[in-house]
């Protein structure tokens, strides 16, 4: 669908469309004037947890993340909802309350939305934000010599899938929910404070390697990941060993696997874990080595985490991604 739209819609005639279909980034960006540009995104999905309040909060954090990945600040959101007609009103109210409170935490407001009847619940947001036109974060900004940073651990997708199969331990699920409901706001603000954004995206449905491939292609570089440096939520590796993967993990491996050179000997399960979809994942950021060290140190001072997980290399023939 995106490819067809690119053929139909000629972006070149809109000089104020800074980011659109042509770059396939995390959100669209439209310049308003020399000082401000609009960031616009939308995202929704089926429940990943049983608790309706947590579901609403996770869906909101996930949608808001695209604005942070573009270097912006969210300011207005609309609910996008599809609920069964017989879903109890108190459940619907809790979903909407969880979302609204997460949006408020982001410094924005929910100003309306649209709901339809559907057999399977779906919920998310359309979000508007502001960003400075000369500080837009894009996937295409990574440079050879940069350090790769990740701001949340991996594993939400496999843990929630194990939970749906009644095979996840409660502490593991609690940690996953905490990660999914945590906004990327403070990480994005610190990047702005350090004036550090180069290549950036958030890790969601395509998994770490799927989204990393998008950065590599957009930036015309190779990305090299150190497997032992990758952070995982408690339980993620165990559920991988038990093959409790969502179907999308296999789809991602099929779509992106040919673009990855595994130079470290890893099991099938370990490889598949790197393609596993994430919900409301962290930011994958390319920074100069000096700024990367400062960013990680500052995150630790704030009582939060960030991990150095690899490097950016010059583009070369062969796989765009390496795992060593």
C-alpha positions in Angstrom: 0.0 0.0 0.0 2.8 2.5 0.9 4.6 1.8 -2.4 1.4 2.4 -4.3 0.7 5.7 -2.5 4.3 6.9 -3.3 3.5 6.4 -6.9 0.2 8.3 -6.7 1.3 11.1 -4.4 4.1 13.3 -5.6 5.7 14.8 -2.5 8.1 17.0 -4.5 5.4 19.7 -5.0 5.1 20.2 -1.2 8.2 21.9 0.1 6.9 22.1 3.6 6.4 18.3 3.9 9.7 17.6 5.6 9.0 13.9 6.2 6.4 11.8 4.3 6.0 8.6 2.4 9.2 9.0 0.6 11.3 8.3 3.7 9.0 5.8 5.5 9.9 7.3 8.9 8.1 7.0 12.2 5.7 10.0 11.6 4.9 12.7 9.1 6.4 16.2 9.6 5.0 19.4 8.1 6.8 22.7 8.5 4.6 25.5 9.8 7.2 28.3 9.8 10.9 28.7 10.5 10.5 27.7 14.2 7.9 25.0 14.3 6.8 21.9 12.4 3.9 19.6 13.1 4.6 15.9 13.8 1.6 13.6 13.0 1.3 9.9 13.7 -1.3 7.2 14.4 -1.0 3.7 16.0 -3.4 1.2 17.5 -3.4 -2.6 18.3 -5.3 -5.4 20.0 -4.8 -6.0 23.8 -1.5 -7.2 25.0 -2.6 -7.4 28.6 -5.8 -8.3 30.5 -5.9 -5.2 32.6 -7.9 -2.5 30.6 -6.3 0.4 32.3 -2.8 -0.9 31.5 -3.9 -1.7 27.9 -4.9 1.9 27.4 -1.7 3.3 29.0 0.5 0.9 26.8 -1.4 1.9 23.6 -0.9 5.6 24.4 2.8 5.2 25.2 3.3 3.3 22.0 1.6 5.9 19.9 3.3 8.9 21.7 6.7 7.2 21.1 6.6 8.0 17.4 6.5 11.7 18.2 9.5 11.3 20.5 11.4 9.4 17.8 11.0 12.4 15.5 12.5 14.7 18.2 9.1 16.3 19.0 6.8 17.0 21.9 3.2 15.7 21.7 0.5 18.2 22.4 -2.9 16.8 21.1 -4.3 13.3 20.7 -7.4 11.6 19.4 -8.7 8.2 20.5 -8.9 5.5 17.8 -11.1 2.7 19.2 -12.8 -0.4 17.9 -14.8 -2.3 20.6 -17.3 -5.2 20.7 -20.8 -3.8 21.2 -21.2 -6.0 24.3 -17.9 -5.0 25.9 -18.8 -3.7 29.5 -18.8 0.1 29.8 -16.5 -0.1 32.8 -13.8 -1.9 30.8 -14.1 0.7 28.0 -13.9 3.5 30.5 -10.7 2.0 32.1 -9.0 1.7 28.7 -9.8 5.3 27.9 -8.8 6.5 31.4 -5.4 4.6 31.1 -4.7 6.3 27.8 -5.8 9.8 28.9 -3.6 9.7 32.0 -0.6 8.6 30.0 -1.2 11.4 27.5 -1.4 13.8 30.4 1.9 12.5 31.7 3.3 13.4 28.3 2.2 17.0 28.7 -0.6 16.6 26.1 -4.3 16.2 26.1 -6.9 13.9 24.5 -9.4 16.1 22.6 -11.7 13.6 21.1 -11.6 10.5 18.8 -13.7 8.0 16.9 -15.1 4.6 17.9 -16.6 1.7 15.8 -18.0 -1.7 16.6 -15.7 -4.6 16.1 -15.6 -8.2 17.2 -12.0 -7.8 18.5 -11.0 -4.8 20.7 -8.5 -2.4 19.2 -7.3 0.8 20.7 -4.7 3.5 20.1 -4.2 7.2 19.3 -3.6 9.7 16.5 -1.1 12.2 17.9 0.0 15.6 16.9 3.3 17.1 18.2 5.6 20.0 17.6 9.3 19.9 16.6 11.8 22.4 15.5 12.3 22.1 11.7 16.1 22.0 12.0 16.0 19.3 14.8 13.8 16.6 13.3 14.9 13.1 14.3 15.0 10.7 11.3 16.1 7.2 10.5 18.5 8.5 7.9 20.9 10.4 10.1 23.3 7.7 11.3 27.0 8.3 10.4 29.9 5.9 10.3 31.8 6.0 13.6 28.6 6.6 15.6 27.7 4.5 18.7 24.3 2.7 18.9 22.3 3.2 22.0 19.1 1.5 23.2 16.9 3.0 25.9 14.7 0.1 26.9 15.4 -3.7 27.2 14.0 -6.1 24.7 11.5 -8.9 25.2 8.0 -7.4 25.6 6.6 -9.3 22.6 7.7 -12.7 23.7 6.7 -12.1 27.3 3.2 -11.0 26.5 2.8 -13.9 24.2 3.9 -16.3 26.9 1.4 -14.5 29.2 -1.4 -15.2 26.8 -0.5 -18.9 26.9 -0.6 -18.8 30.7 3.2 -19.6 30.8 4.7 -16.3 32.0 5.7 -15.7 35.6 4.0 -12.7 37.2 7.2 -10.8 38.0 8.3 -11.1 34.3 4.9 -9.8 33.1 5.1 -7.0 35.7 8.5 -5.9 34.4 7.2 -6.0 30.8 4.2 -3.9 31.7 6.4 -1.3 33.5 8.6 -1.1 30.4 5.7 -0.8 27.9 3.9 1.9 30.0 7.1 4.0 30.4 7.3 6.9 28.1 10.3 7.6 25.9 9.9 11.3 26.9 12.8 11.7 29.3 15.2 9.9 26.9 14.0 12.2 24.1 14.4 15.3 26.2 17.9 14.4 27.2 18.9 13.8 23.6 17.5 17.3 22.8 19.4 18.8 25.7 22.7 17.2 24.5 21.8 18.4 20.9 22.6 14.8 20.0 20.0 13.3 17.6 21.4 11.8 14.5 19.8 8.5 13.3 16.8 7.5 15.5 13.8 5.3 15.6 11.7 3.4 18.1 11.7 -0.4 18.4 8.2 -1.8 17.8 6.5 -4.3 15.5 9.5 -5.2 13.2 11.7 -6.0 16.2 15.3 -4.7 16.8 16.7 -6.0 13.5 13.8 -5.0 11.4 13.9 -1.4 12.6 17.7 -1.3 12.5 17.6 -2.4 8.9 15.4 0.7 8.1 18.0 2.9 9.8 20.8 1.3 7.8 19.1 1.7 4.5 17.9 5.2 5.1 21.4 6.3 6.4 23.3 4.2 3.8 25.5 2.6 6.5 26.0 -0.8 8.1 25.0 -1.4 11.8 27.0 -3.8 13.9 25.4 -5.1 17.1 27.2 -6.9 20.0 24.9 -9.7 21.1 26.2 -9.9 24.6 25.6 -6.1 25.1 21.9 -6.4 24.2 19.6 -6.0 27.2 16.6 -8.3 27.7 13.8 -8.2 30.2 13.7 -11.0 32.8 12.3 -14.1 31.4 12.6 -13.2 27.7 15.5 -15.6 27.0 13.8 -18.4 28.8 10.6 -18.0 26.9 12.6 -17.9 23.7 14.2 -21.3 24.6 10.6 -22.6 25.0 9.7 -21.2 21.5 6.9 -19.0 22.9 7.2 -16.5 20.0 4.4 -14.5 18.4 3.8 -15.3 14.8 5.2 -11.9 13.8 8.7 -12.9 14.9 8.9 -15.5 12.2 7.5 -13.0 9.6 10.1 -10.5 10.6 12.9 -13.0 10.2 11.6 -14.0 6.8 11.4 -10.4 5.7 14.7 -9.1 7.1 16.8 -12.2 7.8 18.7 -12.0 4.5 20.0 -8.6 5.5 21.7 -9.8 8.7 25.1 -11.5 9.0 25.3 -13.5 12.2 29.0 -13.6 12.9 28.5 -14.9 16.4 27.3 -18.5 16.7 23.7 -18.2 18.0 20.9 -20.7 18.3 17.8 -20.3 16.2 15.9 -19.2 19.3 18.5 -16.5 20.0 18.4 -15.2 16.5 14.6 -15.2 16.4 14.5 -13.2 19.6 16.2 -10.3 17.7 13.3 -10.2 15.2 10.6 -10.5 17.8 8.1 -7.6 17.7 8.2 -5.1 20.6 5.3 -3.1 22.0 6.2 0.5 23.2 9.9 -0.3 22.9 12.8 2.0 23.5 14.6 4.4 21.2 17.4 3.1 19.0 19.7 6.1 18.6 23.0 6.8 16.7 25.3 9.2 18.6 28.9 10.3 18.4 31.0 8.2 20.8 31.6 11.1 23.2 27.9 12.1 23.3 26.9 8.4 23.7 29.0 8.1 26.9 27.6 11.3 28.2 24.0 10.2 27.4 24.4 6.8 29.2 26.0 8.5 32.2 23.2 11.1 32.5 20.6 8.4 32.2 22.1 6.5 35.1 22.2 9.7 37.1 18.5 10.1 36.4 17.9 6.5 37.8 17.1 5.2 34.3 19.0 3.0 31.9 20.5 3.1 28.4 22.8 0.6 26.8 25.6 0.8 24.3 24.8 -2.0 21.9 26.9 -1.5 18.8 28.5 0.8 16.2 27.7 2.4 12.8 30.1 1.3 10.0 30.5 2.6 6.4 28.2 1.1 3.8 29.7 -2.0 2.1 28.6 -4.9 -0.1 26.8 -7.7 1.7 24.5 -7.6 4.7 23.4 -4.2 6.1 23.4 -5.6 9.6 26.0 -7.6 11.6 25.5 -9.4 14.9 28.8 -10.3 16.6 
